[in-house]
């Protein structure tokens, strides 16, 4: 077999590794092996690329590949060691963006190199334009998502300007016209870069109005975009492994996006073009909380566990911010040593990205069997003696079930309000990303523990031991 055949076989092996790796990532028990398989597949793809005849005819290409491999490896290693688990959503957003930028640049360079020889309508040109446009939207949209998640002051609130949605529609229409014009021979690379510039603006304007509560959906969608851009780039380069890998990422990202939308009971259209926030009829905090909120100390709360037999812990972003997952593990061990059954109720959109809470609890080596989905934990919530809400807000707001006019109406929630006693650990009564008050905090069976998440759990452990 010649060299091209061996390279094709290596790409097939790499693709199989990607598929099996993605399959392994569907369960925590096999996630490490799945991640390793994905890395092996990428290593095989890189080695096969280094054997390509085009590199042999251009020795300087080895230096470029080596420098890129070294720079990417160093950046990845630093990110893996330095980035905290709480900042994982931001890092995922950046990785999505860099994937989109790479697709745009590779497609642009390839079109520039083919410009003199393209005659008539060429599929390579269409693939190149799609890779450039989708990649540009992904890159700039991901950068803005990163800035929102990082809570930079200038990006905490969406920029307000008139005709936001009509402007997005106009930009999309102009980009489409440029793509159609770009398919006409002779190829004009300037049109490609103009479409990339407009797509970059579109990426910013699309993500700008989206609030923090919808960030899990946005991250999943941008991940899908990066895969679609890579797939299109694969058609430009006629590279099978890039087409397969991009298709896997694009499809899995779309599936995850659909799952997140279903978990929030919202359509993708509403996420992208709607605004999640309080309406004109939304009650004020004074109307909801006025004289009804009851706070308690760690010593008072510890008494609730004397006769408890079942405890459900609902983690939220507050747990992630305070790095309380290890303290939560210690609390679980202490309660179980006293014969109390402890479970964790995981809402699909708790935190800032899909699976955020699962990753944090896995980091603390909490058994995966204790992590329950809504359909499993809600039917038994009325039998729960104590429910501990740690830094969650909208995902436990009963308005989703009781008020059809609420911005979160119909969103599946963890029904902790049905538990015998609810302990809510929060710094204050500030609303969640939906911007609406939570009547749970004023419920007769709810006690507020105002403190940092980690400190609150440590204080509760101390009180239980005493």
C-alpha positions as a Python dict, from the first residue, in 0.01 Angstrom:
ca = {
    (1, 'X'): (0, 0, 0),
    (2, 'X'): (120, 351, -78),
    (3, 'X'): (153, 635, 170),
    (4, 'X'): (-188, 787, 90),
    (5, 'X'): (-360, 457, 176),
    (6, 'X'): (-179, 430, 509),
    (7, 'X'): (-279, 788, 593),
    (8, 'X'): (-643, 711, 508),
    (9, 'X'): (-634, 403, 732),
    (10, 'X'): (-484, 608, 1014),
    (11, 'X'): (-763, 864, 976),
    (12, 'X'): (-1020, 583, 1002),
    (13, 'X'): (-853, 461, 1323),
    (14, 'X'): (-857, 815, 1461),
    (15, 'X'): (-1226, 851, 1370),
    (16, 'X'): (-1311, 525, 1547),
    (17, 'X'): (-1125, 652, 1856),
    (18, 'X'): (-1331, 975, 1846),
    (19, 'X'): (-1658, 782, 1821),
    (20, 'X'): (-1569, 542, 2103),
    (21, 'X'): (-1434, 831, 2311),
    (22, 'X'): (-1757, 1025, 2271),
    (23, 'X'): (-1949, 713, 2370),
    (24, 'X'): (-1732, 681, 2681),
    (25, 'X'): (-1804, 1038, 2785),
    (26, 'X'): (-2173, 957, 2826),
    (27, 'X'): (-2113, 801, 3170),
    (28, 'X'): (-1883, 909, 3456),
    (29, 'X'): (-1749, 556, 3502),
    (30, 'X'): (-1615, 548, 3146),
    (31, 'X'): (-1546, 921, 3103),
    (32, 'X'): (-1173, 900, 3181),
    (33, 'X'): (-1123, 614, 2933),
    (34, 'X'): (-1334, 802, 2677),
    (35, 'X'): (-1125, 1115, 2718),
    (36, 'X'): (-807, 908, 2676),
    (37, 'X'): (-942, 746, 2359),
    (38, 'X'): (-1020, 1088, 2216),
    (39, 'X'): (-666, 1204, 2291),
    (40, 'X'): (-521, 891, 2128),
    (41, 'X'): (-734, 952, 1822),
    (42, 'X'): (-606, 1307, 1794),
    (43, 'X'): (-245, 1189, 1832),
    (44, 'X'): (-298, 934, 1552),
    (45, 'X'): (-450, 1205, 1330),
    (46, 'X'): (-157, 1440, 1392),
    (47, 'X'): (101, 1170, 1321),
    (48, 'X'): (-80, 1072, 1002),
    (49, 'X'): (-86, 1435, 891),
    (50, 'X'): (289, 1458, 946),
    (51, 'X'): (332, 1175, 693),
    (52, 'X'): (141, 1360, 422),
    (53, 'X'): (339, 1398, 95),
    (54, 'X'): (275, 1772, 83),
    (55, 'X'): (479, 1818, 400),
    (56, 'X'): (766, 1613, 259),
    (57, 'X'): (784, 1846, -39),
    (58, 'X'): (781, 2149, 190),
    (59, 'X'): (1013, 2075, 486),
    (60, 'X'): (931, 2409, 650),
    (61, 'X'): (585, 2268, 710),
    (62, 'X'): (724, 2040, 982),
    (63, 'X'): (847, 2342, 1174),
    (64, 'X'): (507, 2508, 1149),
    (65, 'X'): (325, 2195, 1267),
    (66, 'X'): (576, 2146, 1551),
    (67, 'X'): (543, 2506, 1665),
    (68, 'X'): (165, 2485, 1660),
    (69, 'X'): (169, 2153, 1846),
    (70, 'X'): (406, 2295, 2109),
    (71, 'X'): (211, 2619, 2156),
    (72, 'X'): (-121, 2435, 2181),
    (73, 'X'): (21, 2174, 2417),
    (74, 'X'): (167, 2434, 2652),
    (75, 'X'): (-155, 2640, 2651),
    (76, 'X'): (-365, 2329, 2715),
    (77, 'X'): (-142, 2209, 2999),
    (78, 'X'): (-147, 2550, 3167),
    (79, 'X'): (-526, 2569, 3133),
    (80, 'X'): (-568, 2219, 3278),
    (81, 'X'): (-351, 2302, 3578),
    (82, 'X'): (-452, 2661, 3647),
    (83, 'X'): (-819, 2695, 3555),
    (84, 'X'): (-1050, 2627, 3849),
    (85, 'X'): (-1354, 2405, 3810),
    (86, 'X'): (-1575, 2710, 3861),
    (87, 'X'): (-1421, 2863, 3549),
    (88, 'X'): (-1469, 2552, 3334),
    (89, 'X'): (-1764, 2708, 3142),
    (90, 'X'): (-1544, 3002, 3043),
    (91, 'X'): (-1269, 2768, 2926),
    (92, 'X'): (-1514, 2563, 2720),
    (93, 'X'): (-1639, 2886, 2560),
    (94, 'X'): (-1282, 2982, 2469),
    (95, 'X'): (-1207, 2638, 2325),
    (96, 'X'): (-1521, 2662, 2112),
    (97, 'X'): (-1407, 3003, 1990),
    (98, 'X'): (-1054, 2892, 1904),
    (99, 'X'): (-1195, 2600, 1706),
    (100, 'X'): (-1410, 2839, 1507),
    (101, 'X'): (-1119, 3078, 1446),
    (102, 'X'): (-899, 2792, 1323),
    (103, 'X'): (-1168, 2682, 1077),
    (104, 'X'): (-1207, 3035, 943),
    (105, 'X'): (-834, 3091, 893),
    (106, 'X'): (-769, 2749, 735),
    (107, 'X'): (-1063, 2787, 497),
    (108, 'X'): (-950, 3137, 400),
    (109, 'X'): (-592, 3033, 331),
    (110, 'X'): (-709, 2733, 127),
    (111, 'X'): (-939, 2948, -87),
    (112, 'X'): (-658, 3198, -144),
    (113, 'X'): (-429, 2921, -262),
    (114, 'X'): (-696, 2785, -503),
    (115, 'X'): (-810, 3123, -634),
    (116, 'X'): (-625, 3108, -970),
    (117, 'X'): (-749, 2758, -1062),
    (118, 'X'): (-1117, 2760, -963),
    (119, 'X'): (-1347, 2774, -1264),
    (120, 'X'): (-1725, 2775, -1233),
    (121, 'X'): (-1920, 2674, -924),
    (122, 'X'): (-1698, 2461, -700),
    (123, 'X'): (-1809, 2269, -385),
    (124, 'X'): (-1481, 2368, -224),
    (125, 'X'): (-1580, 2733, -240),
    (126, 'X'): (-1919, 2667, -77),
    (127, 'X'): (-1753, 2465, 200),
    (128, 'X'): (-1494, 2737, 247),
    (129, 'X'): (-1754, 3010, 282),
    (130, 'X'): (-1957, 2802, 529),
    (131, 'X'): (-1646, 2725, 734),
    (132, 'X'): (-1544, 3091, 738),
    (133, 'X'): (-1887, 3228, 829),
    (134, 'X'): (-1977, 2967, 1092),
    (135, 'X'): (-1627, 2985, 1237),
    (136, 'X'): (-1642, 3365, 1265),
    (137, 'X'): (-1982, 3354, 1437),
    (138, 'X'): (-1846, 3090, 1675),
    (139, 'X'): (-1527, 3278, 1758),
    (140, 'X'): (-1674, 3617, 1839),
    (141, 'X'): (-1988, 3473, 1996),
    (142, 'X'): (-1772, 3254, 2220),
    (143, 'X'): (-1552, 3546, 2321),
    (144, 'X'): (-1859, 3743, 2428),
    (145, 'X'): (-1996, 3437, 2612),
    (146, 'X'): (-1661, 3411, 2791),
    (147, 'X'): (-1677, 3777, 2893),
    (148, 'X'): (-2033, 3732, 3024),
    (149, 'X'): (-1941, 3421, 3223),
    (150, 'X'): (-1630, 3590, 3360),
    (151, 'X'): (-1859, 3875, 3467),
    (152, 'X'): (-1645, 4154, 3329),
    (153, 'X'): (-1820, 4481, 3427),
    (154, 'X'): (-1868, 4597, 3068),
    (155, 'X'): (-2046, 4273, 2973),
    (156, 'X'): (-2262, 4197, 3277),
    (157, 'X'): (-2563, 4354, 3109),
    (158, 'X'): (-2645, 4331, 2736),
    (159, 'X'): (-2566, 4634, 2526),
    (160, 'X'): (-2889, 4811, 2447),
    (161, 'X'): (-2952, 4952, 2101),
    (162, 'X'): (-3262, 4984, 1880),
    (163, 'X'): (-3375, 4727, 1625),
    (164, 'X'): (-3160, 4443, 1762),
    (165, 'X'): (-3343, 4155, 1595),
    (166, 'X'): (-3401, 4333, 1260),
    (167, 'X'): (-3029, 4412, 1252),
    (168, 'X'): (-2944, 4045, 1309),
    (169, 'X'): (-3179, 3945, 1028),
    (170, 'X'): (-3024, 4206, 796),
    (171, 'X'): (-2669, 4089, 875),
    (172, 'X'): (-2765, 3725, 815),
    (173, 'X'): (-2929, 3818, 483),
    (174, 'X'): (-2624, 4015, 365),
    (175, 'X'): (-2392, 3727, 458),
    (176, 'X'): (-2612, 3486, 263),
    (177, 'X'): (-2602, 3715, -41),
    (178, 'X'): (-2222, 3731, -17),
    (179, 'X'): (-2199, 3352, -3),
    (180, 'X'): (-2414, 3323, -317),
    (181, 'X'): (-2202, 3590, -488),
    (182, 'X'): (-1886, 3412, -380),
    (183, 'X'): (-1994, 3092, -557),
    (184, 'X'): (-1984, 3270, -891),
    (185, 'X'): (-1661, 3238, -1088),
    (186, 'X'): (-1407, 3379, -1087),
    (187, 'X'): (-1354, 3341, -711),
    (188, 'X'): (-1296, 3672, -532),
    (189, 'X'): (-1134, 3610, -196),
    (190, 'X'): (-1219, 3963, -87),
    (191, 'X'): (-1587, 3865, -78),
    (192, 'X'): (-1497, 3575, 152),
    (193, 'X'): (-1323, 3802, 402),
    (194, 'X'): (-1606, 4056, 385),
    (195, 'X'): (-1853, 3780, 472),
    (196, 'X'): (-1626, 3676, 761),
    (197, 'X'): (-1621, 4032, 896),
    (198, 'X'): (-2000, 4062, 883),
    (199, 'X'): (-2037, 3715, 1037),
    (200, 'X'): (-1809, 3829, 1319),
    (201, 'X'): (-2043, 4119, 1394),
    (202, 'X'): (-2336, 3877, 1375),
    (203, 'X'): (-2170, 3651, 1631),
    (204, 'X'): (-2153, 3942, 1877),
    (205, 'X'): (-2506, 4067, 1815),
    (206, 'X'): (-2654, 3717, 1847),
    (207, 'X'): (-2497, 3644, 2186),
    (208, 'X'): (-2529, 3998, 2324),
    (209, 'X'): (-2894, 3983, 2442),
    (210, 'X'): (-2867, 3632, 2590),
    (211, 'X'): (-2866, 3627, 2970),
    (212, 'X'): (-2668, 3415, 3213),
    (213, 'X'): (-2957, 3175, 3274),
    (214, 'X'): (-2937, 3065, 2910),
    (215, 'X'): (-2558, 3023, 2906),
    (216, 'X'): (-2572, 2640, 2927),
    (217, 'X'): (-2774, 2641, 2604),
    (218, 'X'): (-2547, 2897, 2438),
    (219, 'X'): (-2230, 2702, 2523),
    (220, 'X'): (-2381, 2380, 2383),
    (221, 'X'): (-2490, 2562, 2067),
    (222, 'X'): (-2153, 2731, 2014),
    (223, 'X'): (-1989, 2392, 2061),
    (224, 'X'): (-2209, 2262, 1781),
    (225, 'X'): (-2114, 2560, 1563),
    (226, 'X'): (-1743, 2488, 1611),
    (227, 'X'): (-1801, 2128, 1501),
    (228, 'X'): (-1996, 2232, 1192),
    (229, 'X'): (-1720, 2478, 1099),
    (230, 'X'): (-1459, 2204, 1137),
    (231, 'X'): (-1669, 1969, 924),
    (232, 'X'): (-1696, 2228, 647),
    (233, 'X'): (-1320, 2284, 668),
    (234, 'X'): (-1275, 1910, 624),
    (235, 'X'): (-1459, 1931, 291),
    (236, 'X'): (-1234, 2220, 190),
    (237, 'X'): (-921, 2018, 269),
    (238, 'X'): (-1077, 1686, 159),
    (239, 'X'): (-978, 1550, 499),
    (240, 'X'): (-1193, 1257, 617),
    (241, 'X'): (-1101, 1269, 986),
    (242, 'X'): (-1187, 1639, 1008),
    (243, 'X'): (-1523, 1578, 844),
    (244, 'X'): (-1606, 1293, 1083),
    (245, 'X'): (-1482, 1469, 1396),
    (246, 'X'): (-1662, 1789, 1304),
    (247, 'X'): (-1983, 1599, 1236),
    (248, 'X'): (-1961, 1428, 1576),
    (249, 'X'): (-1911, 1757, 1759),
    (250, 'X'): (-2179, 1934, 1557),
    (251, 'X'): (-2439, 1662, 1607),
    (252, 'X'): (-2365, 1607, 1977),
    (253, 'X'): (-2377, 1982, 2038),
    (254, 'X'): (-2719, 2010, 1873),
    (255, 'X'): (-2851, 1714, 2072),
    (256, 'X'): (-2721, 1867, 2396),
    (257, 'X'): (-2876, 2202, 2301),
    (258, 'X'): (-3214, 2032, 2252),
    (259, 'X'): (-3181, 1858, 2590),
    (260, 'X'): (-3100, 2187, 2764),
    (261, 'X'): (-3395, 2365, 2599),
    (262, 'X'): (-3627, 2085, 2701),
    (263, 'X'): (-3495, 2103, 3059),
    (264, 'X'): (-3583, 2474, 3067),
    (265, 'X'): (-3915, 2425, 2881),
    (266, 'X'): (-3807, 2685, 2629),
    (267, 'X'): (-3759, 2671, 2254),
    (268, 'X'): (-3423, 2743, 2098),
    (269, 'X'): (-3585, 3036, 1915),
    (270, 'X'): (-3691, 3187, 2248),
    (271, 'X'): (-3344, 3139, 2394),
    (272, 'X'): (-3175, 3309, 2099),
    (273, 'X'): (-3424, 3589, 2043),
    (274, 'X'): (-3614, 3617, 2370),
    (275, 'X'): (-3511, 3782, 2693),
    (276, 'X'): (-3545, 3593, 3020),
    (277, 'X'): (-3634, 3843, 3290),
    (278, 'X'): (-3908, 3992, 3502),
    (279, 'X'): (-4226, 4112, 3335),
    (280, 'X'): (-4455, 4400, 3423),
    (281, 'X'): (-4675, 4178, 3642),
    (282, 'X'): (-4386, 4022, 3835),
    (283, 'X'): (-4426, 4075, 4214),
    (284, 'X'): (-4160, 4281, 4388),
    (285, 'X'): (-3930, 4138, 4654),
    (286, 'X'): (-4118, 4335, 4923),
    (287, 'X'): (-4445, 4178, 4816),
    (288, 'X'): (-4301, 3826, 4822),
    (289, 'X'): (-4068, 3843, 5123),
    (290, 'X'): (-4213, 4116, 5342),
    (291, 'X'): (-4197, 3988, 5703),
    (292, 'X'): (-4211, 3622, 5599),
    (293, 'X'): (-3847, 3521, 5564),
    (294, 'X'): (-3705, 3322, 5859),
    (295, 'X'): (-3329, 3292, 5909),
    (296, 'X'): (-3150, 3046, 6136),
    (297, 'X'): (-2802, 2977, 6272),
    (298, 'X'): (-2596, 2663, 6219),
    (299, 'X'): (-2673, 2547, 6574),
    (300, 'X'): (-3048, 2581, 6518),
    (301, 'X'): (-3032, 2402, 6184),
    (302, 'X'): (-2831, 2115, 6332),
    (303, 'X'): (-3130, 2024, 6550),
    (304, 'X'): (-3334, 1947, 6236),
    (305, 'X'): (-3120, 1641, 6167),
    (306, 'X'): (-3181, 1472, 6503),
    (307, 'X'): (-3480, 1275, 6377),
    (308, 'X'): (-3411, 1299, 6004),
    (309, 'X'): (-3400, 985, 5792),
    (310, 'X'): (-3370, 1131, 5441),
    (311, 'X'): (-3181, 1440, 5323),
    (312, 'X'): (-3168, 1577, 4967),
    (313, 'X'): (-2899, 1830, 4871),
    (314, 'X'): (-2961, 2057, 4570),
    (315, 'X'): (-2633, 2210, 4445),
    (316, 'X'): (-2623, 2532, 4245),
    (317, 'X'): (-2376, 2788, 4118),
    (318, 'X'): (-2327, 2916, 4473),
    (319, 'X'): (-2162, 2584, 4559),
    (320, 'X'): (-1930, 2623, 4262),
    (321, 'X'): (-1833, 2980, 4347),
    (322, 'X'): (-1752, 2899, 4709),
    (323, 'X'): (-1576, 2570, 4622),
    (324, 'X'): (-1801, 2396, 4874),
    (325, 'X'): (-1814, 2053, 4707),
    (326, 'X'): (-1555, 1902, 4942),
    (327, 'X'): (-1734, 2038, 5248),
    (328, 'X'): (-2057, 1895, 5108),
    (329, 'X'): (-1890, 1555, 5081),
    (330, 'X'): (-1784, 1576, 5446),
    (331, 'X'): (-2142, 1669, 5544),
    (332, 'X'): (-2273, 1371, 5349),
    (333, 'X'): (-2031, 1135, 5522),
    (334, 'X'): (-2123, 1274, 5864),
    (335, 'X'): (-2496, 1239, 5802),
    (336, 'X'): (-2462, 888, 5665),
    (337, 'X'): (-2255, 785, 5967),
    (338, 'X'): (-2568, 866, 6167),
    (339, 'X'): (-2791, 647, 5952),
    (340, 'X'): (-2935, 930, 5738),
    (341, 'X'): (-2986, 857, 5369),
    (342, 'X'): (-2838, 1139, 5156),
    (343, 'X'): (-2902, 1207, 4787),
    (344, 'X'): (-2824, 1491, 4547),
    (345, 'X'): (-3088, 1640, 4316),
    (346, 'X'): (-2920, 1758, 3995),
    (347, 'X'): (-3103, 2002, 3771),
    (348, 'X'): (-2985, 1989, 3406),
    (349, 'X'): (-2919, 2364, 3387),
    (350, 'X'): (-2785, 2423, 3739),
    (351, 'X'): (-2459, 2617, 3716),
    (352, 'X'): (-2315, 2770, 3402),
    (353, 'X'): (-2279, 2474, 3167),
    (354, 'X'): (-2433, 2129, 3108),
    (355, 'X'): (-2310, 1885, 3372),
    (356, 'X'): (-2147, 2158, 3582),
    (357, 'X'): (-2272, 2019, 3913),
    (358, 'X'): (-2193, 1660, 3815),
    (359, 'X'): (-1831, 1753, 3746),
    (360, 'X'): (-1789, 1940, 4075),
    (361, 'X'): (-1938, 1658, 4282),
    (362, 'X'): (-1731, 1400, 4094),
    (363, 'X'): (-1423, 1607, 4178),
    (364, 'X'): (-1513, 1559, 4546),
    (365, 'X'): (-1547, 1182, 4482),
    (366, 'X'): (-1915, 1171, 4567),
    (367, 'X'): (-2056, 841, 4433),
    (368, 'X'): (-2238, 891, 4105),
    (369, 'X'): (-2523, 670, 4226),
    (370, 'X'): (-2619, 944, 4472),
    (371, 'X'): (-2674, 1198, 4193),
    (372, 'X'): (-3044, 1184, 4101),
    (373, 'X'): (-3228, 1343, 3809),
    (374, 'X'): (-3554, 1534, 3851),
    (375, 'X'): (-3775, 1244, 3746),
    (376, 'X'): (-3617, 1026, 4013),
    (377, 'X'): (-3606, 1267, 4306),
    (378, 'X'): (-3926, 1473, 4271),
    (379, 'X'): (-4175, 1188, 4330),
    (380, 'X'): (-4017, 1122, 4671),
    (381, 'X'): (-3960, 1484, 4775),
    (382, 'X'): (-4265, 1483, 5007),
    (383, 'X'): (-4093, 1202, 5202),
    (384, 'X'): (-3776, 1408, 5248),
    (385, 'X'): (-3712, 1530, 5601),
    (386, 'X'): (-3461, 1803, 5509),
    (387, 'X'): (-3379, 1953, 5169),
    (388, 'X'): (-3063, 2164, 5154),
    (389, 'X'): (-3050, 2415, 4869),
    (390, 'X'): (-2690, 2526, 4823),
    (391, 'X'): (-2662, 2834, 4605),
    (392, 'X'): (-2947, 2743, 4367),
    (393, 'X'): (-3234, 2979, 4291),
    (394, 'X'): (-3437, 2959, 3969),
    (395, 'X'): (-3415, 2578, 3952),
    (396, 'X'): (-3609, 2552, 4283),
    (397, 'X'): (-3849, 2840, 4226),
    (398, 'X'): (-4210, 2712, 4263),
    (399, 'X'): (-4336, 2995, 4040),
    (400, 'X'): (-4235, 2775, 3747),
    (401, 'X'): (-4513, 2541, 3855),
    (402, 'X'): (-4773, 2784, 3992),
    (403, 'X'): (-4755, 3105, 3785),
    (404, 'X'): (-4822, 3070, 3410),
    (405, 'X'): (-4718, 3434, 3357),
    (406, 'X'): (-4376, 3386, 3516),
    (407, 'X'): (-4069, 3408, 3288),
    (408, 'X'): (-3978, 3056, 3402),
    (409, 'X'): (-4332, 2914, 3373),
    (410, 'X'): (-4331, 2547, 3285),
    (411, 'X'): (-3960, 2498, 3351),
    (412, 'X'): (-3905, 2169, 3535),
    (413, 'X'): (-3773, 2240, 3886),
    (414, 'X'): (-3651, 2048, 4187),
    (415, 'X'): (-3967, 2050, 4400),
    (416, 'X'): (-3796, 2112, 4734),
    (417, 'X'): (-4096, 2314, 4853),
    (418, 'X'): (-4270, 1979, 4909),
    (419, 'X'): (-4006, 1863, 5160),
    (420, 'X'): (-4085, 1875, 5531),
    (421, 'X'): (-3813, 2135, 5593),
    (422, 'X'): (-3604, 2334, 5348),
    (423, 'X'): (-3268, 2494, 5430),
    (424, 'X'): (-3156, 2753, 5174),
    (425, 'X'): (-2792, 2857, 5187),
    (426, 'X'): (-2739, 3193, 5015),
    (427, 'X'): (-2550, 3513, 5074),
    (428, 'X'): (-2866, 3722, 5037),
    (429, 'X'): (-3217, 3725, 4893),
    (430, 'X'): (-3087, 3843, 4556),
    (431, 'X'): (-3273, 3689, 4259),
    (432, 'X'): (-3128, 3435, 4019),
    (433, 'X'): (-3056, 3495, 3651),
    (434, 'X'): (-3429, 3512, 3574),
    (435, 'X'): (-3439, 3829, 3786),
    (436, 'X'): (-3752, 3732, 3980),
    (437, 'X'): (-3805, 3674, 4355),
    (438, 'X'): (-3842, 3320, 4483),
    (439, 'X'): (-4147, 3260, 4709),
    (440, 'X'): (-3974, 2946, 4840),
    (441, 'X'): (-3761, 3171, 5062),
    (442, 'X'): (-4076, 3297, 5236),
    (443, 'X'): (-4247, 2956, 5263),
    (444, 'X'): (-4350, 2836, 5613),
    (445, 'X'): (-4125, 2528, 5588),
    (446, 'X'): (-3816, 2722, 5470),
    (447, 'X'): (-3524, 2846, 5680),
    (448, 'X'): (-3259, 3076, 5532),
    (449, 'X'): (-2892, 3038, 5623),
    (450, 'X'): (-2727, 3358, 5502),
    (451, 'X'): (-2357, 3283, 5450),
    (452, 'X'): (-2092, 3186, 5198),
    (453, 'X'): (-2167, 2833, 5078),
    (454, 'X'): (-1846, 2669, 5200),
    (455, 'X'): (-1846, 2849, 5535),
    (456, 'X'): (-2213, 2763, 5590),
    (457, 'X'): (-2156, 2390, 5534),
    (458, 'X'): (-1846, 2388, 5754),
    (459, 'X'): (-2035, 2569, 6030),
    (460, 'X'): (-2320, 2318, 5998),
    (461, 'X'): (-2075, 2028, 6023),
    (462, 'X'): (-1923, 2183, 6334),
    (463, 'X'): (-2264, 2230, 6492),
    (464, 'X'): (-2364, 1870, 6413),
    (465, 'X'): (-2049, 1736, 6576),
    (466, 'X'): (-2110, 1940, 6890),
}
